[in-house]
Amino acid sequence: MGLSTALFDWHKQAGARIVDFGGWDMPVLYSSIVDEHNATRQGAGLFDVSHMGRLWFEGPQATALLDHLLTNHVETLDEGQVRYSLVLNHDAGIKDDVLVYRIEDKHLLVVNASNRMKLLAWFDSLRAGFDATIRDDTPLTSMIAVQGPKAISLVQNELTGSVDALGYYRAVWMALASEPATRLLVSRTGYTGEDGVELIGPHQAITQLWGRLLDAGRQDGVKPAGLGARDTLRLEAGMPLYGHELTEEIDPLRAGLSWAVASKDKDFVGKPALIGLPADRPVRVGLTLEGKRIAREGFAVWPAGSRADANEENIPIGNITSGTYSPTLEQAIAMAYVDPSCKSVGTRLAVDVRGSAVSATVVKLPFYKRSRAGGSS
C-alpha cells in the first residue's frame, strides 16, 4: 500500500481501478479511459491530483532562493501569477518541471508526486546562505482539477469569487459559497489542454466539493477522470510528462522547453552546463502514425523505408517516449526524441511496432488545441 489521498475511499467505492503512481495509490480509471477523456473534452472531468507536491517558500530571501533553483523568472511574478519552470541538476538535466505561484508574500511550488522527496532534499542542499524556509503542505491539503469547456461554470456555483474573471495562469483565494469561512486557492491551470481550474484546500472541504461538483454536473455528462485519461489528454495537448519526455538525462533545449529558461538574464543551478551543451542532440517531436497501432515508450524510430537500409550503421534515429490512440483526433499519435536532422515538420519516418515498420510523420505540437469555444482546432 502506498500513500493515499483524502478521496481514496470515494475512488474505491466508485469502482476505480487503483494503481501505484509516484508512491501513491491513485485511480487510473473509473469506467474507461476513452469515456473519461471525451467527457473532459466535451463537458468536464474531475481529477484528484492531491498526490502532486505542494511546497511553500517563505522568508526574506525566498524569492532569491527560487530564482537560484528554477530556470524561469520568479522575481518578476505579479501577485497571483503562476509560471511554468524547471529544476535542473548541475549537468543541466531536468530534475522536475514545476509550477511556481506568487501568493501574497509567499511562493507555492507545485511539483510532481514522484519527485517531491527528491526535490526537498535537493532544495535543502542548496538552501545555505538564503534566509528562507520551505514547508511541505502536501499531507495537510488536498488538490483537485476541474477541466473542460463546462469547468468554469460548474465551479463558479460553488465559490464566492468570480472564476470566469480569473486570468490564465493566475491564482487567487476564494471562499466556498456553502462555507464562507473556508478558503481555497483557485488557479486557472491544468494539464489537459482544456480550460479549467485547480483547487487546493483542506481535506474535508475538497472532499465535499468533489461530491457537489459531480452531483451538479451529472446531467451535463461531468465525470470523475483517472490518470489514464489525464495521460491521453496531456499527450494530445503535446505536454511532456516527467519520466517519459523529461528526465535527469534530458536538458530543456532538447525537450523543446527553451521558453521556460531565462538563460540570458539570470543565473540558476545548471546554467553553466546548459550553455556548453552541443547542438546535435536528439530533440522532442510529435508524430502521427498510419493506422491504429500504438507506438509505445521505447519503440525505435527509423528513417522512412526498410530498417535494413535505413542508414549506414543500421541503427535507429530515435525512440518513442509516449504514444496512444487519440480519442479526439481518432489517430495514433506519439512523442519521440529523434536526431535533429529529422525534426522538420513533414519528415517521413517509421516506427518499429513489435517488428513491423509503421509509417509516421513529424507534425507540429500540440496535436490538439482547443478553440475559444472549447472545441478542437
N, C-alpha and C positions, 0 to 999 in steps of 0.2 A: 504493500500500500504506500502510495506517495502522499504528498500534501494534498489537501482538498480545500475547495473554496466554500464560502457560506452557502452557495447554491447547489452544492454537491447532492444533498438529499433530494432536492427538486429534480435534478437531472436523472437520478436513478428512478424516481417514481414516474417520470415521463418516459421511461424505457430507453434512455440514451445508451448508446454503446460507449463505454468508458475506456480510455487508453491512457498510458503514461505519456506525458508531454512535458519535458523540462523538469521532471521530478514531481509533477502534479497529475492527479487523476482528473482528466478532463473529458467532456463529451465530444466524440468525433462526429456523431450524427444522431438524430432522433428518428427520422423517417427515412430519408435518403439524401445524399449529397446534392443531387440534381434538384429535388423539391426545395430544399433549403436555399440553394443557390438562386433558383428562379424566384423564390419568394422575396429574397433580398433585392434582386434586380427590379422586380415588378411592384413590390409593396414595401415591406420592411422585414429585416431579420434582426433578432436579438441574440447577441453573443455574450457569453460570460467570459470576460478577459481578466478576471481577478488574479490569474497567475502571473500577469505582467508585473515587473518590479516597479515600485513607486518610492523613489528616493528623494528626500528633501534636503536641499543645501541651504544653510543659513549662516549668518555671521558677516562681519565687515568685509571679509575678502572672499566670500562665497562666489561672487561673480568672477573675480580674478582666477580662482581655482578652476571653475568650469571652463573659462576661456583657455586655460592651460591644458585641460583634459580633452576638450572637444575640438573638432575641426572647424566648426562653423561659429560665427559670432554669437556671443552671449551678452556682452556689454551693451550692444545696440538694441536688444529686445525692448519693445514697449511694454507697458503694463498690460497683462493679459495676453501677450503674444506667445505663440508656440512655434518652435523651429525644429526642423529635422537636422540631425547632426550624426557624427560618427565618433567612436572612440577607437584610437589606433594604439598598437603596440610600438615599441621602439623601432621596429623594422617596417613600419607603415602598414602592417596587416590589420584588418578590421577586427577588433575585439567585440564590437557590437554596433548596431545602429539604434539611435535613441531619439526621443522627443524631449526637448527642454522647454519648460514653461517658465515665464516670469509672472509670479503671483505676489503682488504687493512687494514686500521687501525680501521675499524668498524665491527660490527656484525649485521646481519639481523636475526630476528626470524620470521618464518612463522608459524602462529597459526590458529586454527580452527575458522571459522567465528562466531559460536555461543559462543565462549569463549573469544573473543577479549576484550570486555569491562570488563569482569570479571578479566582477566589477567592483564590488565592495572591497575586496582585498586589494585590487589594483589601485583604486582611488586612495585607500588608506596608505599605500606605499608611496604615493606621490603627494600626500597632503602636507608634509613637513614644510614649515615656513609660511603657511597660509592660515590666517585666523578665520577658520570656518569649521562648521560641524556638518556631519552627514547623518540623517535619520532615516532608517528603513521603515516605512509605513506599510509595507506590503501585507504583513499579517494582521494589521489593525483596520484595514479598509477593504471594501470590495470595489470592483470596476466592471461596468458593462458597456457594450457598444450597441447602438441602435442605428442601423444602416439601411438606406433605401430611399426611394422617392417619397414615401409617406412617413419617413422617420421624424422629420421636424414637427409636423402637425401632430403626430402621435405623442411625442414627448412634451410638446407645448402645453397640453391639457393637464399635465402633472406638475408643472413648475410655475412659479410666480413671475419669473423674468421673461423677457422676450427672446425665445430661442431663435426665431427667424431673423432677428436683428443681429445675432452673433455672427461676426465675420469668420471667413475660412481661416483655420489655424489660429483661432482666438479662443480664450477660455475665461470664464467668469464664475463666481459663486452665485448659485441660485437656490432659493428656498423651495421646499416641497409644498405644493398647494394644500395637501392634506395634513401637513405638519410643519407650519412655518418656522418653528424653532430649529428645524433640521436643514442644514445647507449641504448642497452637493456641488462639487467642482465639475462644471459642464464645459466641454471643449468641442469645437466643430472640427473634429478629426476622425480618422478611420483608416481601415486597411482593406477596403473592398472596391474602391473606385466609384462608390456612390456617395451622395450627400448623407450626412448623419452626424451623430454626436457620440462622444464617450463620456460616461458619468462616473465619478468617484465619490464615495461616501461611506457612512457607517454600514456595517454588515446588514443590520436589520432593515434599515431604510432602503438599501439597494434590493434586498430580497423582496420586500413588499412592493417596491416599484416594478420589479420584474414581473410579478404576477398581475399587477394592474395594467401594465402595458400590453401584456398578452391578452387579457380579457377585453380590453378596449379595442384591440386591433384584430381580434379573431375573425370578424365578419369581412374584414378587408384583406384577409389572407396573410396577416402577420404571423410569423412563425419563429420559434427558437431555432437557432442555427449552430452547428458544431464546428469543430476545427476543420473538418473535411471541406465544407462549403467555404469557410474562411480562406482555405488554401486555393481553391479553384477561382474564387473571386479575386484574390490578390494577384494570381497569375494572369488572369485576363487583363488586369489593370497594369501589368508589367512591373509589379512591385517586388523587389528582391526579398528573399527570406533568409534569415541567418541560419547557417548550417548547410545551405544549398548554394545560393548565389554569393553569400558573404561568409568569409571565414578568416582566420588569422593568417592564412597564406594568400589572401586576395587583398589588393590595395584598392582605394577608392577610384582611381583613374581607370583601372581595368574594369571595375564594376559599373562604369558609366555614371559615377556619382561626384564628378568634379564640381558640380553646382553646390554641393554640400561642404566644400572645402575652401576656406578662406586663406589660401596659401600665400597670397601676395601681401597681405597687410596684418597678419597676426602670427604669433608663434604658438605651437602646440606640440604635444608629445607625438613623435613620429614624423614631423615635418621634414627634418634633415634627410631621413631615408627616402621619403616620398619624392623629394626634389631630385634625388640621384638615381631613380629607377630608369631602366632602359625603356625605349618606346615600343619595342617589338614584342610586347607581352600579349597573351590571349585576352580578348575583350568580350564583354557580355553582349549577346544579340538575341533578338526574338526570331523564332522560326514558326512557319506554318507547314504542316505535313499533308501530303496527299493521303486520302483515305481516312480510316477511323482508328488505325493502330496508334497506340500511345507511346511516345518516347519517354522512357523512364530515366531517372537520375543515373548517371554513369554510362549511359549508352554512348557509343562512339559516333562522332560526326566526321564525314569524309567529303572531299570534293565530289561534285556530280559525276556519275559514271560508276563503273565497277570498282570495287575496292582493290582488285588485283593490279590495276594500272592507275590508281588514284594519284600517286606521287612516287617519286623515285625511291623513297625509303619504305613505301607501303605502310605508313603509319597514319593514324587519324589526325585531322587538323583541329579537333576539338572534342568536347564532351558535353552531354546534356546535364543540366543542373536541376531542372524541374520540367515536368510535362503533364498534360492532361488532355482530355477531350472537352473542349469548351462548350458548356451548355448554351451559352448566349449566342456564340458565333456558329455553333454546330460544325466545328472544325477542330482537328487535332492541332495543338499549339505547344510550344516549348520555349524555354530559355536555355542558352548554352554559352560556354566560353569557346571561342574559335580563334584561329590565327588572324591577326589584324588584316591580312591580305584578303580575307573572306568576309569582312564585316559590312560591306556596302549593301544597301537595300536592293533587293532583286537578285542577289547572288544565289545561284542554284547549288544546293548541297545534297548530301544523302545521309540518312541516319540508319545505323545498324540496329534494327529492331529484332532482336533474337535471331540473328543470322540472315535476315532479309534486309536489303537496301531499300529504304523508303525515301522517296523524293521529298526534299524540303526546300523552302525558300526563305531567305533572310528578309524580315519585314521590320518596319518601324514600330518601336514600342511607344505607348501601350497597344495591346491588341484591341482593347475596348476602352472607349472614353465616353462617359455619359454626356448627353446633350443638356442644355439648360432646363429642358422639360423632364430630364431624368432618363431618357432613352439612350440607345447606343448610337455611336457615330463613327 
